[in-house]
């Protein structure tokens, strides 16, 4: 295996869960949010977007770990820094949530 291939091998932490992301505008913001999730080492399995009464959009994303940060709070903070993202929060329960980073 080459050195480049070895760098792309991740240990899955078992972290999975759902995120609720509120967006001001869907144009471009959806792609930035999903791209951020992928670049941070997660894969999205289910994406559902609905428009709210106030004009914003609720984006519900089910994610699974591909070797990214083992803390979904960190991912939420990174998503909130994106332009037109109002908020990002984890919802529901995660597998291995208690001590995902502990041995």
Buried (B, 14 or more C-beta within 10 A) or exposed (E): EEEEEEEEEEEEBEBBBBBBBBBEEBEEBBEBBBEBBEEBBBEBEEBEBEEEEEEBBBBBBBBBBBBBBBBBEEBBEBBBEBEBBEEBBBEEEBEBEEEBEEE
